[in-house]
Amino acid sequence: MGLYDRDLHSVLGEIAGPSAAPGAGAVSGIVTAMAAGLIASAAKRTPGWEEGRGVSAQAAALRSRVEKLAEPVMRAPEVQP
């Protein structure tokens, strides 16, 4: 099952679990994508902000890029200590 096919509760459980996966790269990608989505949404809803549309578009592009990067990191083989 892919990273984005799981519910948030199970992903959070995996992050806190004993396994090396998901690792820092995947978790960083998830967090960055969530932050970029929040910025895009807030920028769209700020009517008096001239740069809002541009900021929203840039944040949406960042979200798209990091979403694509986090998924392959989740599928990387587990590293043994």
Secondary structure, DSSP 8 states (H G I E B T S, - for coil): --GGGS-HHHHHHHHHSSSS-S-HHHHHHHHHHHHHHHHHHHHHT-TT-TTHHHHHHHHHHHHHHHHHHHHHHHTS-----
